[in-house]
Amino acid sequence: MSLDLASDTPTAVAPAPAGDTRAPLTPNTLRTIVRELAEQPDQWIHHVRLSTEERWYRRLAADEDHEVWLISWLPGQSTGFHDHGGSRGAFTVALGELEELSLGGPEQGLLIRRIQSGTVRAFGPDYVHDVRNTASGPAVTLHAYSPPLSSMAHYELRAGGLVRTSEEGPEQW
């Protein structure tokens, strides 16, 4: 599986052939994609931008069964709780460090994970989390999703759990 990241133009999503029943890539396969890409900074570092307004992001590559995103984070920036529209995913912190919040069920409550540079997290299609930069410096992450993202719902954490507040689609990215 190869990605053409030399261009400044993100690759387009190729339409799936009629009748294509290709299964989504597994979280472990997505983990491998982001880990291997993180080990090749010459493939993506020149695309990184920092934005004081909000997280900066750019789709690097996509095809019919997965896509890869590059995201940069300044201190204080976060995603808020969100899902991935039924896609499986994986991400790695290539530079810096982040914090991930997720719900671990009634017995565990809110889970907070510190994600150091080099750490890879993978997840299934129903995963909801909040990723944030609570460190004092910028961070850069690489993300892979399969199938490519079609929507993302956003949630608020309330006393009774997560409450869905909005949904966005590719036209907002």
Stockholm file with secondary structure:
# STOCKHOLM 1.0

chainA/1-173         MSLDLASDTPTAVAPAPAGDTRAPLTPNTLRTIVRELAEQPDQWIHHVRLSTEERWYRRLAADEDHEVWLISWLPGQSTGFHDHGGSRGAFTVALGELEELSLGGPEQGLLIRRIQSGTVRAFGPDYVHDVRNTASGPAVTLHAYSPPLSSMAHYELRAGGLVRTSEEGPEQW
#=GR chainA/1-173 SS CCCCCSSSSCCCCCCCCTTCCCCCCCHHHHHHHHHHHHTCGGGTGGGCCCCSSSCEEEEEEECSSCEEEEEEECTTCBCCEECCTTCEEEEEEEESEEEEEEECCTTTCEEEEEEETTCEEEECTTCCBEEECCSSSCEEEEEEEESCCCCEEEEEEETTEEEEEEEECGGGC
#=GC SS_cons         CCCCCSSSSCCCCCCCCTTCCCCCCCHHHHHHHHHHHHTCGGGTGGGCCCCSSSCEEEEEEECSSCEEEEEEECTTCBCCEECCTTCEEEEEEEESEEEEEEECCTTTCEEEEEEETTCEEEECTTCCBEEECCSSSCEEEEEEEESCCCCEEEEEEETTEEEEEEEECGGGC
//
